[in-house]
Amino acid sequence: MPTTRPRHFVTETDDLAEALDRAAERWPGISRPQLLVRLALQGDRAAVEAREARRDRRLAAIAELGGSLSGVYGPDYLSDLREDWPS
């Protein structure tokens, strides 16, 4: 089929063949190239969701711990520390 889009050629390794066989069980009646596209898109969605979940966990930790060390260091802490540094 004519297209202006790039084409990608993939060699079906043993691991990829197994993944495509499992995908064919999930989506029967779909060609192997179409299964490969579905797997790629599904993998991308899973990666995006995992990245968002990591970000949400980090933000929750920041919200939980933010300000927990307030008052630990006095107002002159840095200047006192810098007095010990060589000039």
PDB file with SEQRES, HELIX, SHEET and CRYST1 records, atoms N, CA, C and O in Angstrom:
SEQRES   1 A   87  MET PRO THR THR ARG PRO ARG HIS PHE VAL THR GLU THR          
SEQRES   2 A   87  ASP ASP LEU ALA GLU ALA LEU ASP ARG ALA ALA GLU ARG          
SEQRES   3 A   87  TRP PRO GLY ILE SER ARG PRO GLN LEU LEU VAL ARG LEU          
SEQRES   4 A   87  ALA LEU GLN GLY ASP ARG ALA ALA VAL GLU ALA ARG GLU          
SEQRES   5 A   87  ALA ARG ARG ASP ARG ARG LEU ALA ALA ILE ALA GLU LEU          
SEQRES   6 A   87  GLY GLY SER LEU SER GLY VAL TYR GLY PRO ASP TYR LEU          
SEQRES   7 A   87  SER ASP LEU ARG GLU ASP TRP PRO SER                          
HELIX    1 AA1 ASP A   14  ARG A   26  1                                  13    
HELIX    2 AA2 ARG A   32  LEU A   65  1                                  34    
HELIX    3 AA3 TYR A   77  GLU A   83  1                                   7    
CRYST1    1.000    1.000    1.000  90.00  90.00  90.00 P 1           1          
ATOM      1  N   MET A   1       0.851  -1.165   0.000  1.00  0.00           N  
ATOM      2  CA  MET A   1       0.000   0.000   0.000  1.00  0.00           C  
ATOM      3  C   MET A   1       0.904   1.238   0.000  1.00  0.00           C  
ATOM      4  O   MET A   1       1.810   1.327   0.829  1.00  0.00           O  
ATOM      5  N   PRO A   2       0.682   2.181  -0.897  1.00  0.00           N  
ATOM      6  CA  PRO A   2       1.501   3.395  -0.937  1.00  0.00           C  
ATOM      7  C   PRO A   2       1.297   4.229   0.322  1.00  0.00           C  
ATOM      8  O   PRO A   2       0.187   4.340   0.841  1.00  0.00           O  
ATOM      9  N   THR A   3       2.390   4.810   0.797  1.00  0.00           N  
ATOM     10  CA  THR A   3       2.318   5.666   1.977  1.00  0.00           C  
ATOM     11  C   THR A   3       3.490   6.629   1.973  1.00  0.00           C  
ATOM     12  O   THR A   3       4.544   6.336   1.407  1.00  0.00           O  
ATOM     13  N   THR A   4       3.306   7.766   2.597  1.00  0.00           N  
ATOM     14  CA  THR A   4       4.407   8.705   2.775  1.00  0.00           C  
ATOM     15  C   THR A   4       5.049   8.531   4.146  1.00  0.00           C  
ATOM     16  O   THR A   4       6.050   9.174   4.459  1.00  0.00           O  
ATOM     17  N   ARG A   5       4.468   7.661   4.953  1.00  0.00           N  
ATOM     18  CA  ARG A   5       4.972   7.417   6.308  1.00  0.00           C  
ATOM     19  C   ARG A   5       6.125   6.430   6.267  1.00  0.00           C  
ATOM     20  O   ARG A   5       6.194   5.602   5.358  1.00  0.00           O  
ATOM     21  N   PRO A   6       7.043   6.501   7.243  1.00  0.00           N  
ATOM     22  CA  PRO A   6       8.135   5.535   7.280  1.00  0.00           C  
ATOM     23  C   PRO A   6       7.620   4.122   7.563  1.00  0.00           C  
ATOM     24  O   PRO A   6       6.648   3.934   8.294  1.00  0.00           O  
ATOM     25  N   ARG A   7       8.278   3.158   6.981  1.00  0.00           N  
ATOM     26  CA  ARG A   7       7.954   1.759   7.256  1.00  0.00           C  
ATOM     27  C   ARG A   7       9.056   1.188   8.145  1.00  0.00           C  
ATOM     28  O   ARG A   7      10.211   1.607   8.073  1.00  0.00           O  
ATOM     29  N   HIS A   8       8.680   0.233   8.977  1.00  0.00           N  
ATOM     30  CA  HIS A   8       9.638  -0.384   9.890  1.00  0.00           C  
ATOM     31  C   HIS A   8       9.625  -1.888   9.646  1.00  0.00           C  
ATOM     32  O   HIS A   8       8.568  -2.516   9.570  1.00  0.00           O  
ATOM     33  N   PHE A   9      10.808  -2.442   9.526  1.00  0.00           N  
ATOM     34  CA  PHE A   9      10.924  -3.876   9.305  1.00  0.00           C  
ATOM     35  C   PHE A   9      11.486  -4.503  10.570  1.00  0.00           C  
ATOM     36  O   PHE A   9      12.513  -4.064  11.087  1.00  0.00           O  
ATOM     37  N   VAL A  10      10.812  -5.525  11.063  1.00  0.00           N  
ATOM     38  CA  VAL A  10      11.196  -6.179  12.312  1.00  0.00           C  
ATOM     39  C   VAL A  10      11.348  -7.664  12.048  1.00  0.00           C  
ATOM     40  O   VAL A  10      10.484  -8.293  11.436  1.00  0.00           O  
ATOM     41  N   THR A  11      12.455  -8.215  12.516  1.00  0.00           N  
ATOM     42  CA  THR A  11      12.653  -9.658  12.408  1.00  0.00           C  
ATOM     43  C   THR A  11      11.953 -10.335  13.573  1.00  0.00           C  
ATOM     44  O   THR A  11      12.104  -9.925  14.724  1.00  0.00           O  
ATOM     45  N   GLU A  12      11.197 -11.361  13.272  1.00  0.00           N  
ATOM     46  CA  GLU A  12      10.450 -12.063  14.312  1.00  0.00           C  
ATOM     47  C   GLU A  12      11.382 -13.042  15.016  1.00  0.00           C  
ATOM     48  O   GLU A  12      11.609 -14.151  14.534  1.00  0.00           O  
ATOM     49  N   THR A  13      11.918 -12.623  16.160  1.00  0.00           N  
ATOM     50  CA  THR A  13      12.757 -13.482  16.986  1.00  0.00           C  
ATOM     51  C   THR A  13      11.877 -14.455  17.761  1.00  0.00           C  
ATOM     52  O   THR A  13      10.650 -14.359  17.717  1.00  0.00           O  
ATOM     53  N   ASP A  14      12.496 -15.380  18.463  1.00  0.00           N  
ATOM     54  CA  ASP A  14      11.723 -16.335  19.265  1.00  0.00           C  
ATOM     55  C   ASP A  14      10.881 -15.612  20.322  1.00  0.00           C  
ATOM     56  O   ASP A  14       9.708 -15.931  20.515  1.00  0.00           O  
ATOM     57  N   ASP A  15      11.492 -14.633  21.006  1.00  0.00           N  
ATOM     58  CA  ASP A  15      10.757 -13.889  22.035  1.00  0.00           C  
ATOM     59  C   ASP A  15       9.584 -13.123  21.441  1.00  0.00           C  
ATOM     60  O   ASP A  15       8.489 -13.118  22.005  1.00  0.00           O  
ATOM     61  N   LEU A  16       9.814 -12.477  20.302  1.00  0.00           N  
ATOM     62  CA  LEU A  16       8.745 -11.727  19.656  1.00  0.00           C  
ATOM     63  C   LEU A  16       7.645 -12.664  19.163  1.00  0.00           C  
ATOM     64  O   LEU A  16       6.461 -12.340  19.259  1.00  0.00           O  
ATOM     65  N   ALA A  17       8.035 -13.817  18.639  1.00  0.00           N  
ATOM     66  CA  ALA A  17       7.040 -14.791  18.173  1.00  0.00           C  
ATOM     67  C   ALA A  17       6.147 -15.238  19.329  1.00  0.00           C  
ATOM     68  O   ALA A  17       4.932 -15.362  19.169  1.00  0.00           O  
ATOM     69  N   GLU A  18       6.750 -15.478  20.489  1.00  0.00           N  
ATOM     70  CA  GLU A  18       5.961 -15.873  21.660  1.00  0.00           C  
ATOM     71  C   GLU A  18       5.009 -14.756  22.082  1.00  0.00           C  
ATOM     72  O   GLU A  18       3.850 -15.011  22.410  1.00  0.00           O  
ATOM     73  N   ALA A  19       5.503 -13.519  22.070  1.00  0.00           N  
ATOM     74  CA  ALA A  19       4.650 -12.384  22.431  1.00  0.00           C  
ATOM     75  C   ALA A  19       3.496 -12.243  21.438  1.00  0.00           C  
ATOM     76  O   ALA A  19       2.363 -11.970  21.834  1.00  0.00           O  
ATOM     77  N   LEU A  20       3.784 -12.429  20.161  1.00  0.00           N  
ATOM     78  CA  LEU A  20       2.734 -12.338  19.150  1.00  0.00           C  
ATOM     79  C   LEU A  20       1.737 -13.485  19.280  1.00  0.00           C  
ATOM     80  O   LEU A  20       0.541 -13.291  19.065  1.00  0.00           O  
ATOM     81  N   ASP A  21       2.216 -14.678  19.630  1.00  0.00           N  
ATOM     82  CA  ASP A  21       1.309 -15.811  19.851  1.00  0.00           C  
ATOM     83  C   ASP A  21       0.357 -15.521  21.008  1.00  0.00           C  
ATOM     84  O   ASP A  21      -0.838 -15.804  20.924  1.00  0.00           O  
ATOM     85  N   ARG A  22       0.898 -14.949  22.098  1.00  0.00           N  
ATOM     86  CA  ARG A  22       0.040 -14.602  23.238  1.00  0.00           C  
ATOM     87  C   ARG A  22      -0.940 -13.500  22.853  1.00  0.00           C  
ATOM     88  O   ARG A  22      -2.098 -13.520  23.270  1.00  0.00           O  
ATOM     89  N   ALA A  23      -0.472 -12.535  22.055  1.00  0.00           N  
ATOM     90  CA  ALA A  23      -1.357 -11.455  21.606  1.00  0.00           C  
ATOM     91  C   ALA A  23      -2.472 -12.008  20.723  1.00  0.00           C  
ATOM     92  O   ALA A  23      -3.603 -11.524  20.777  1.00  0.00           O  
ATOM     93  N   ALA A  24      -2.163 -13.016  19.913  1.00  0.00           N  
ATOM     94  CA  ALA A  24      -3.173 -13.624  19.035  1.00  0.00           C  
ATOM     95  C   ALA A  24      -4.268 -14.307  19.856  1.00  0.00           C  
ATOM     96  O   ALA A  24      -5.416 -14.381  19.418  1.00  0.00           O  
ATOM     97  N   GLU A  25      -3.919 -14.801  21.035  1.00  0.00           N  
ATOM     98  CA  GLU A  25      -4.931 -15.389  21.918  1.00  0.00           C  
ATOM     99  C   GLU A  25      -5.861 -14.299  22.451  1.00  0.00           C  
ATOM    100  O   GLU A  25      -7.065 -14.511  22.592  1.00  0.00           O  
ATOM    101  N   ARG A  26      -5.281 -13.119  22.749  1.00  0.00           N  
ATOM    102  CA  ARG A  26      -6.080 -12.000  23.248  1.00  0.00           C  
ATOM    103  C   ARG A  26      -6.943 -11.389  22.165  1.00  0.00           C  
ATOM    104  O   ARG A  26      -8.099 -11.034  22.396  1.00  0.00           O  
ATOM    105  N   TRP A  27      -6.359 -11.270  20.962  1.00  0.00           N  
ATOM    106  CA  TRP A  27      -7.043 -10.621  19.846  1.00  0.00           C  
ATOM    107  C   TRP A  27      -7.078 -11.573  18.648  1.00  0.00           C  
ATOM    108  O   TRP A  27      -6.325 -11.382  17.692  1.00  0.00           O  
ATOM    109  N   PRO A  28      -7.929 -12.583  18.684  1.00  0.00           N  
ATOM    110  CA  PRO A  28      -7.958 -13.555  17.585  1.00  0.00           C  
ATOM    111  C   PRO A  28      -8.410 -12.916  16.271  1.00  0.00           C  
ATOM    112  O   PRO A  28      -9.176 -11.952  16.262  1.00  0.00           O  
ATOM    113  N   GLY A  29      -7.926 -13.469  15.178  1.00  0.00           N  
ATOM    114  CA  GLY A  29      -8.339 -13.018  13.867  1.00  0.00           C  
ATOM    115  C   GLY A  29      -7.613 -11.780  13.358  1.00  0.00           C  
ATOM    116  O   GLY A  29      -7.990 -11.222  12.328  1.00  0.00           O  
ATOM    117  N   ILE A  30      -6.579 -11.346  14.069  1.00  0.00           N  
ATOM    118  CA  ILE A  30      -5.821 -10.161  13.658  1.00  0.00           C  
ATOM    119  C   ILE A  30      -4.475 -10.618  13.113  1.00  0.00           C  
ATOM    120  O   ILE A  30      -3.862 -11.538  13.653  1.00  0.00           O  
ATOM    121  N   SER A  31      -4.020  -9.982  12.054  1.00  0.00           N  
ATOM    122  CA  SER A  31      -2.745 -10.362  11.439  1.00  0.00           C  
ATOM    123  C   SER A  31      -1.586 -10.070  12.392  1.00  0.00           C  
ATOM    124  O   SER A  31      -1.711  -9.256  13.307  1.00  0.00           O  
ATOM    125  N   ARG A  32      -0.476 -10.734  12.170  1.00  0.00           N  
ATOM    126  CA  ARG A  32       0.699 -10.535  13.034  1.00  0.00           C  
ATOM    127  C   ARG A  32       1.212  -9.095  12.978  1.00  0.00           C  
ATOM    128  O   ARG A  32       1.573  -8.548  14.020  1.00  0.00           O  
ATOM    129  N   PRO A  33       1.259  -8.455  11.796  1.00  0.00           N  
ATOM    130  CA  PRO A  33       1.671  -7.048  11.810  1.00  0.00           C  
ATOM    131  C   PRO A  33       0.726  -6.162  12.626  1.00  0.00           C  
ATOM    132  O   PRO A  33       1.178  -5.250  13.317  1.00  0.00           O  
ATOM    133  N   GLN A  34      -0.575  -6.425  12.549  1.00  0.00           N  
ATOM    134  CA  GLN A  34      -1.531  -5.652  13.340  1.00  0.00           C  
ATOM    135  C   GLN A  34      -1.365  -5.943  14.832  1.00  0.00           C  
ATOM    136  O   GLN A  34      -1.520  -5.050  15.665  1.00  0.00           O  
ATOM    137  N   LEU A  35      -1.048  -7.192  15.160  1.00  0.00           N  
ATOM    138  CA  LEU A  35      -0.795  -7.530  16.557  1.00  0.00           C  
ATOM    139  C   LEU A  35       0.430  -6.786  17.071  1.00  0.00           C  
ATOM    140  O   LEU A  35       0.445  -6.305  18.205  1.00  0.00           O  
ATOM    141  N   LEU A  36       1.443  -6.695  16.244  1.00  0.00           N  
ATOM    142  CA  LEU A  36       2.659  -5.979  16.630  1.00  0.00           C  
ATOM    143  C   LEU A  36       2.355  -4.510  16.919  1.00  0.00           C  
ATOM    144  O   LEU A  36       2.872  -3.941  17.880  1.00  0.00           O  
ATOM    145  N   VAL A  37       1.523  -3.910  16.092  1.00  0.00           N  
ATOM    146  CA  VAL A  37       1.124  -2.513  16.320  1.00  0.00           C  
ATOM    147  C   VAL A  37       0.362  -2.397  17.638  1.00  0.00           C  
ATOM    148  O   VAL A  37       0.626  -1.489  18.427  1.00  0.00           O  
ATOM    149  N   ARG A  38      -0.569  -3.296  17.879  1.00  0.00           N  
ATOM    150  CA  ARG A  38      -1.341  -3.241  19.141  1.00  0.00           C  
ATOM    151  C   ARG A  38      -0.432  -3.399  20.344  1.00  0.00           C  
ATOM    152  O   ARG A  38      -0.577  -2.688  21.338  1.00  0.00           O  
ATOM    153  N   LEU A  39       0.516  -4.343  20.254  1.00  0.00           N  
ATOM    154  CA  LEU A  39       1.444  -4.545  21.370  1.00  0.00           C  
ATOM    155  C   LEU A  39       2.298  -3.304  21.607  1.00  0.00           C  
ATOM    156  O   LEU A  39       2.534  -2.922  22.753  1.00  0.00           O  
ATOM    157  N   ALA A  40       2.758  -2.677  20.536  1.00  0.00           N  
ATOM    158  CA  ALA A  40       3.575  -1.472  20.684  1.00  0.00           C  
ATOM    159  C   ALA A  40       2.772  -0.359  21.346  1.00  0.00           C  
ATOM    160  O   ALA A  40       3.269   0.305  22.256  1.00  0.00           O  
ATOM    161  N   LEU A  41       1.545  -0.150  20.902  1.00  0.00           N  
ATOM    162  CA  LEU A  41       0.717   0.911  21.476  1.00  0.00           C  
ATOM    163  C   LEU A  41       0.346   0.606  22.924  1.00  0.00           C  
ATOM    164  O   LEU A  41       0.324   1.502  23.768  1.00  0.00           O  
ATOM    165  N   GLN A  42       0.058  -0.656  23.204  1.00  0.00           N  
ATOM    166  CA  GLN A  42      -0.270  -1.052  24.573  1.00  0.00           C  
ATOM    167  C   GLN A  42       0.951  -0.871  25.484  1.00  0.00           C  
ATOM    168  O   GLN A  42       0.820  -0.410  26.618  1.00  0.00           O  
ATOM    169  N   GLY A  43       2.128  -1.235  24.987  1.00  0.00           N  
ATOM    170  CA  GLY A  43       3.357  -1.043  25.761  1.00  0.00           C  
ATOM    171  C   GLY A  43       3.624   0.424  26.038  1.00  0.00           C  
ATOM    172  O   GLY A  43       4.051   0.784  27.135  1.00  0.00           O  
ATOM    173  N   ASP A  44       3.376   1.274  25.051  1.00  0.00           N  
ATOM    174  CA  ASP A  44       3.563   2.711  25.246  1.00  0.00           C  
ATOM    175  C   ASP A  44       2.602   3.236  26.303  1.00  0.00           C  
ATOM    176  O   ASP A  44       2.998   4.015  27.171  1.00  0.00           O  
ATOM    177  N   ARG A  45       1.339   2.815  26.236  1.00  0.00           N  
ATOM    178  CA  ARG A  45       0.358   3.260  27.250  1.00  0.00           C  
ATOM    179  C   ARG A  45       0.794   2.811  28.646  1.00  0.00           C  
ATOM    180  O   ARG A  45       0.683   3.571  29.607  1.00  0.00           O  
ATOM    181  N   ALA A  46       1.288   1.576  28.756  1.00  0.00           N  
ATOM    182  CA  ALA A  46       1.730   1.074  30.053  1.00  0.00           C  
ATOM    183  C   ALA A  46       2.924   1.886  30.568  1.00  0.00           C  
ATOM    184  O   ALA A  46       3.008   2.178  31.761  1.00  0.00           O  
ATOM    185  N   ALA A  47       3.841   2.250  29.675  1.00  0.00           N  
ATOM    186  CA  ALA A  47       5.002   3.041  30.078  1.00  0.00           C  
ATOM    187  C   ALA A  47       4.579   4.439  30.534  1.00  0.00           C  
ATOM    188  O   ALA A  47       5.108   4.956  31.518  1.00  0.00           O  
ATOM    189  N   VAL A  48       3.641   5.044  29.832  1.00  0.00           N  
ATOM    190  CA  VAL A  48       3.142   6.375  30.214  1.00  0.00           C  
ATOM    191  C   VAL A  48       2.465   6.291  31.584  1.00  0.00           C  
ATOM    192  O   VAL A  48       2.695   7.139  32.446  1.00  0.00           O  
ATOM    193  N   GLU A  49       1.635   5.272  31.780  1.00  0.00           N  
ATOM    194  CA  GLU A  49       0.954   5.117  33.069  1.00  0.00           C  
ATOM    195  C   GLU A  49       1.951   4.896  34.200  1.00  0.00           C  
ATOM    196  O   GLU A  49       1.777   5.436  35.293  1.00  0.00           O  
ATOM    197  N   ALA A  50       2.994   4.107  33.951  1.00  0.00           N  
ATOM    198  CA  ALA A  50       4.016   3.862  34.980  1.00  0.00           C  
ATOM    199  C   ALA A  50       4.758   5.149  35.313  1.00  0.00           C  
ATOM    200  O   ALA A  50       5.033   5.421  36.481  1.00  0.00           O  
ATOM    201  N   ARG A  51       5.087   5.952  34.288  1.00  0.00           N  
ATOM    202  CA  ARG A  51       5.776   7.218  34.517  1.00  0.00           C  
ATOM    203  C   ARG A  51       4.897   8.158  35.334  1.00  0.00           C  
ATOM    204  O   ARG A  51       5.380   8.817  36.255  1.00  0.00           O  
ATOM    205  N   GLU A  52       3.612   8.222  35.003  1.00  0.00           N  
ATOM    206  CA  GLU A  52       2.697   9.087  35.754  1.00  0.00           C  
ATOM    207  C   GLU A  52       2.541   8.607  37.196  1.00  0.00           C  
ATOM    208  O   GLU A  52       2.452   9.419  38.117  1.00  0.00           O  
ATOM    209  N   ALA A  53       2.509   7.296  37.389  1.00  0.00           N  
ATOM    210  CA  ALA A  53       2.384   6.758  38.748  1.00  0.00           C  
ATOM    211  C   ALA A  53       3.631   7.089  39.570  1.00  0.00           C  
ATOM    212  O   ALA A  53       3.520   7.428  40.748  1.00  0.00           O  
ATOM    213  N   ARG A  54       4.823   6.991  38.956  1.00  0.00           N  
ATOM    214  CA  ARG A  54       6.057   7.362  39.663  1.00  0.00           C  
ATOM    215  C   ARG A  54       6.034   8.845  40.033  1.00  0.00           C  
ATOM    216  O   ARG A  54       6.395   9.220  41.149  1.00  0.00           O  
ATOM    217  N   ARG A  55       5.607   9.683  39.089  1.00  0.00           N  
ATOM    218  CA  ARG A  55       5.529  11.118  39.360  1.00  0.00           C  
ATOM    219  C   ARG A  55       4.556  11.386  40.509  1.00  0.00           C  
ATOM    220  O   ARG A  55       4.851  12.182  41.401  1.00  0.00           O  
ATOM    221  N   ASP A  56       3.403  10.727  40.488  1.00  0.00           N  
ATOM    222  CA  ASP A  56       2.413  10.927  41.546  1.00  0.00           C  
ATOM    223  C   ASP A  56       2.959  10.497  42.905  1.00  0.00           C  
ATOM    224  O   ASP A  56       2.712  11.161  43.912  1.00  0.00           O  
ATOM    225  N   ARG A  57       3.708   9.377  42.938  1.00  0.00           N  
ATOM    226  CA  ARG A  57       4.308   8.922  44.205  1.00  0.00           C  
ATOM    227  C   ARG A  57       5.337   9.933  44.711  1.00  0.00           C  
ATOM    228  O   ARG A  57       5.388  10.227  45.905  1.00  0.00           O  
ATOM    229  N   ARG A  58       6.159  10.465  43.795  1.00  0.00           N  
ATOM    230  CA  ARG A  58       7.155  11.468  44.211  1.00  0.00           C  
ATOM    231  C   ARG A  58       6.474  12.725  44.740  1.00  0.00           C  
ATOM    232  O   ARG A  58       6.878  13.267  45.769  1.00  0.00           O  
ATOM    233  N   LEU A  59       5.440  13.189  44.039  1.00  0.00           N  
ATOM    234  CA  LEU A  59       4.739  14.382  44.498  1.00  0.00           C  
ATOM    235  C   LEU A  59       4.064  14.150  45.848  1.00  0.00           C  
ATOM    236  O   LEU A  59       4.034  15.044  46.693  1.00  0.00           O  
ATOM    237  N   ALA A  60       3.528  12.960  46.045  1.00  0.00           N  
ATOM    238  CA  ALA A  60       2.902  12.641  47.345  1.00  0.00           C  
ATOM    239  C   ALA A  60       3.954  12.642  48.458  1.00  0.00           C  
ATOM    240  O   ALA A  60       3.692  13.119  49.562  1.00  0.00           O  
ATOM    241  N   ALA A  61       5.138  12.109  48.165  1.00  0.00           N  
ATOM    242  CA  ALA A  61       6.210  12.100  49.164  1.00  0.00           C  
ATOM    243  C   ALA A  61       6.651  13.523  49.484  1.00  0.00           C  
ATOM    244  O   ALA A  61       6.900  13.853  50.644  1.00  0.00           O  
ATOM    245  N   ILE A  62       6.749  14.361  48.465  1.00  0.00           N  
ATOM    246  CA  ILE A  62       7.131  15.757  48.692  1.00  0.00           C  
ATOM    247  C   ILE A  62       6.080  16.454  49.548  1.00  0.00           C  
ATOM    248  O   ILE A  62       6.414  17.180  50.484  1.00  0.00           O  
ATOM    249  N   ALA A  63       4.807  16.231  49.222  1.00  0.00           N  
ATOM    250  CA  ALA A  63       3.730  16.857  49.993  1.00  0.00           C  
ATOM    251  C   ALA A  63       3.747  16.366  51.442  1.00  0.00           C  
ATOM    252  O   ALA A  63       3.502  17.136  52.370  1.00  0.00           O  
ATOM    253  N   GLU A  64       4.037  15.092  51.623  1.00  0.00           N  
ATOM    254  CA  GLU A  64       4.045  14.516  52.978  1.00  0.00           C  
ATOM    255  C   GLU A  64       5.228  15.014  53.798  1.00  0.00           C  
ATOM    256  O   GLU A  64       5.086  15.312  54.984  1.00  0.00           O  
ATOM    257  N   LEU A  65       6.394  15.104  53.167  1.00  0.00           N  
ATOM    258  CA  LEU A  65       7.610  15.421  53.910  1.00  0.00           C  
ATOM    259  C   LEU A  65       8.005  16.893  53.844  1.00  0.00           C  
ATOM    260  O   LEU A  65       8.853  17.346  54.614  1.00  0.00           O  
ATOM    261  N   GLY A  66       7.397  17.634  52.936  1.00  0.00           N  
ATOM    262  CA  GLY A  66       7.737  19.046  52.797  1.00  0.00           C  
ATOM    263  C   GLY A  66       7.553  19.797  54.099  1.00  0.00           C  
ATOM    264  O   GLY A  66       6.493  19.723  54.721  1.00  0.00           O  
ATOM    265  N   GLY A  67       8.577  20.519  54.511  1.00  0.00           N  
ATOM    266  CA  GLY A  67       8.514  21.300  55.735  1.00  0.00           C  
ATOM    267  C   GLY A  67       8.804  20.506  56.992  1.00  0.00           C  
ATOM    268  O   GLY A  67       8.783  21.069  58.087  1.00  0.00           O  
ATOM    269  N   SER A  68       9.075  19.220  56.870  1.00  0.00           N  
ATOM    270  CA  SER A  68       9.301  18.407  58.067  1.00  0.00           C  
ATOM    271  C   SER A  68      10.616  18.745  58.769  1.00  0.00           C  
ATOM    272  O   SER A  68      10.801  18.383  59.931  1.00  0.00           O  
ATOM    273  N   LEU A  69      11.517  19.423  58.093  1.00  0.00           N  
ATOM    274  CA  LEU A  69      12.782  19.811  58.718  1.00  0.00           C  
ATOM    275  C   LEU A  69      12.835  21.298  59.049  1.00  0.00           C  
ATOM    276  O   LEU A  69      13.895  21.840  59.361  1.00  0.00           O  
ATOM    277  N   SER A  70      11.674  21.949  58.978  1.00  0.00           N  
ATOM    278  CA  SER A  70      11.633  23.375  59.329  1.00  0.00           C  
ATOM    279  C   SER A  70      12.101  23.561  60.764  1.00  0.00           C  
ATOM    280  O   SER A  70      11.676  22.845  61.670  1.00  0.00           O  
ATOM    281  N   GLY A  71      12.976  24.529  60.952  1.00  0.00           N  
ATOM    282  CA  GLY A  71      13.465  24.835  62.292  1.00  0.00           C  
ATOM    283  C   GLY A  71      14.645  23.986  62.726  1.00  0.00           C  
ATOM    284  O   GLY A  71      15.204  24.233  63.795  1.00  0.00           O  
ATOM    285  N   VAL A  72      15.049  22.995  61.942  1.00  0.00           N  
ATOM    286  CA  VAL A  72      16.187  22.154  62.324  1.00  0.00           C  
ATOM    287  C   VAL A  72      17.476  22.955  62.263  1.00  0.00           C  
ATOM    288  O   VAL A  72      18.344  22.806  63.123  1.00  0.00           O  
ATOM    289  N   TYR A  73      17.604  23.798  61.261  1.00  0.00           N  
ATOM    290  CA  TYR A  73      18.794  24.630  61.103  1.00  0.00           C  
ATOM    291  C   TYR A  73      18.451  26.058  61.518  1.00  0.00           C  
ATOM    292  O   TYR A  73      17.448  26.618  61.075  1.00  0.00           O  
ATOM    293  N   GLY A  74      19.274  26.627  62.353  1.00  0.00           N  
ATOM    294  CA  GLY A  74      19.041  27.980  62.838  1.00  0.00           C  
ATOM    295  C   GLY A  74      19.253  29.015  61.750  1.00  0.00           C  
ATOM    296  O   GLY A  74      19.744  28.692  60.668  1.00  0.00           O  
ATOM    297  N   PRO A  75      18.888  30.255  62.029  1.00  0.00           N  
ATOM    298  CA  PRO A  75      18.979  31.306  61.012  1.00  0.00           C  
ATOM    299  C   PRO A  75      20.413  31.589  60.566  1.00  0.00           C  
ATOM    300  O   PRO A  75      20.617  32.016  59.429  1.00  0.00           O  
ATOM    301  N   ASP A  76      21.405  31.368  61.415  1.00  0.00           N  
ATOM    302  CA  ASP A  76      22.800  31.656  61.061  1.00  0.00           C  
ATOM    303  C   ASP A  76      23.575  30.400  60.704  1.00  0.00           C  
ATOM    304  O   ASP A  76      24.805  30.427  60.667  1.00  0.00           O  
ATOM    305  N   TYR A  77      22.887  29.308  60.443  1.00  0.00           N  
ATOM    306  CA  TYR A  77      23.553  28.030  60.201  1.00  0.00           C  
ATOM    307  C   TYR A  77      24.554  28.112  59.053  1.00  0.00           C  
ATOM    308  O   TYR A  77      25.695  27.675  59.203  1.00  0.00           O  
ATOM    309  N   LEU A  78      24.149  28.663  57.911  1.00  0.00           N  
ATOM    310  CA  LEU A  78      25.046  28.699  56.761  1.00  0.00           C  
ATOM    311  C   LEU A  78      26.246  29.601  56.999  1.00  0.00           C  
ATOM    312  O   LEU A  78      27.370  29.236  56.654  1.00  0.00           O  
ATOM    313  N   SER A  79      26.027  30.764  57.578  1.00  0.00           N  
ATOM    314  CA  SER A  79      27.168  31.653  57.810  1.00  0.00           C  
ATOM    315  C   SER A  79      28.131  31.032  58.822  1.00  0.00           C  
ATOM    316  O   SER A  79      29.346  31.172  58.678  1.00  0.00           O  
ATOM    317  N   ASP A  80      27.610  30.352  59.837  1.00  0.00           N  
ATOM    318  CA  ASP A  80      28.483  29.664  60.803  1.00  0.00           C  
ATOM    319  C   ASP A  80      29.253  28.536  60.105  1.00  0.00           C  
ATOM    320  O   ASP A  80      30.439  28.345  60.370  1.00  0.00           O  
ATOM    321  N   LEU A  81      28.614  27.818  59.251  1.00  0.00           N  
ATOM    322  CA  LEU A  81      29.276  26.732  58.523  1.00  0.00           C  
ATOM    323  C   LEU A  81      30.374  27.273  57.611  1.00  0.00           C  
ATOM    324  O   LEU A  81      31.456  26.693  57.521  1.00  0.00           O  
ATOM    325  N   ARG A  82      30.093  28.373  56.945  1.00  0.00           N  
ATOM    326  CA  ARG A  82      31.058  28.948  55.999  1.00  0.00           C  
ATOM    327  C   ARG A  82      32.278  29.543  56.703  1.00  0.00           C  
ATOM    328  O   ARG A  82      33.328  29.696  56.078  1.00  0.00           O  
ATOM    329  N   GLU A  83      32.164  29.877  57.969  1.00  0.00           N  
ATOM    330  CA  GLU A  83      33.315  30.382  58.719  1.00  0.00           C  
ATOM    331  C   GLU A  83      34.417  29.336  58.779  1.00  0.00           C  
ATOM    332  O   GLU A  83      35.592  29.688  58.888  1.00  0.00           O  
ATOM    333  N   ASP A  84      34.065  28.070  58.710  1.00  0.00           N  
ATOM    334  CA  ASP A  84      35.066  27.008  58.779  1.00  0.00           C  
ATOM    335  C   ASP A  84      35.734  26.752  57.438  1.00  0.00           C  
ATOM    336  O   ASP A  84      36.731  26.032  57.375  1.00  0.00           O  
ATOM    337  N   TRP A  85      35.208  27.322  56.376  1.00  0.00           N  
ATOM    338  CA  TRP A  85      35.776  27.083  55.041  1.00  0.00           C  
ATOM    339  C   TRP A  85      37.028  27.920  54.849  1.00  0.00           C  
ATOM    340  O   TRP A  85      37.120  29.041  55.350  1.00  0.00           O  
ATOM    341  N   PRO A  86      37.988  27.374  54.123  1.00  0.00           N  
ATOM    342  CA  PRO A  86      39.174  28.185  53.837  1.00  0.00           C  
ATOM    343  C   PRO A  86      38.821  29.345  52.909  1.00  0.00           C  
ATOM    344  O   PRO A  86      37.931  29.222  52.068  1.00  0.00           O  
ATOM    345  N   SER A  87      39.498  30.435  53.060  1.00  0.00           N  
ATOM    346  CA  SER A  87      39.233  31.629  52.229  1.00  0.00           C  
ATOM    347  C   SER A  87      39.812  31.493  50.856  1.00  0.00           C  
ATOM    348  O   SER A  87      39.679  32.403  50.037  1.00  0.00           O  
TER     349      SER A  87                                                      
END                                                                             
